[in-house]
Amino acid sequence: MGVRALPVKDHILWSIFNFVYCNFCCLGFLALVFSVKSRDRKVLGDIYGAENYSSTSKTLNIAATFLSILVFVIIFGLLVAGVISVHPR
């Protein structure tokens, strides 16, 4: 019996969410690309390559999520402070 490797997480759902909702400076798209590459490497049996692409995808997903939340908080803060205002027509 050989040693079984832990399954590599490809973060595909998180990447799709970031691509659709939190695509800050195309980071969500890049995360999706690396998630798909990770899944392809996993199917081919290249665990090292899959882990490498998965790690990159995770980092890009964290950056996209954080920066999108940061922009939302800044805009909300500026609205509350009255620096910017929205006037309906």
N, C-alpha and C positions, 0 to 999 in steps of 0.2 A: 504494500500500500504506500502510495506516495503522499507527500504533504500537500494538502489542498490549500490553494491560495484564497484569501478573502476576496469576495467579489468587489470589483472596482466600481465606485459610484461615479456616474457620468454627469450628474446634476442637470439632466435634460429638462426636467419640469421647471426648475428654478430658472434655467436659461430661457425657456420659452416665456415664462412670466416676465422676466426682465426685458426680453425682446419686444413683447407686446405693450407692457405698461411702464417700464422703467428704462427705456433705451437712451440713457444719458450719453451723449457723444458717441453713439453706436457701440457702447460697451456691451449692451445686451446682445447685439448681433454677433460681436466677437465671441462672447461667452457661448452662444449657441453654436457657432462654428467649432469651437474647441470641444464642446460636449459631443457633437456628432463625430468629430475625429476620435475622441476617447471611446465612443461606442464602437466605431469601426475597428479600432485597434484591439478592443476587447473581443470582438467577434473573430478576429484573425488570430487570437491567442497571444498577442504581444502585451503582456501584463505591464511591463516597464513603460512602454509607450502609452498605454491606456492611463496609467497612473500619472504620467507626466502631463498629458493633455487634460486629465481630470483636475489636477492641481491648478493648472492655468485657468481652466474654466471656473473653478471655485473662486479664485482670486478676482477674476473679472466680474463674476456675479456679486461678490462682496462690494467691490468698488462701484458697480452700477447701482446697487441697492442703496448704499450709503450716500452717494452723490445725489441720487434722485430724491431721497428723503431730505437731505440737506437743502436742496433747492426749494422743495416744498415748504420747509420750515422757514427759510429766509423770506420767501414770498408771503407766507402767512403772517410772519412778523412785521413785514413792511405794510401789509394791509391793516393790521391791528394798530400799528403806530401812526397810521395816516399818511405815510410817506407816499404811497401810491393809493389810488382810489378807483373804484369801478362805478361808472355812471351809466345806468341803463338809458337807452334812447327812447 
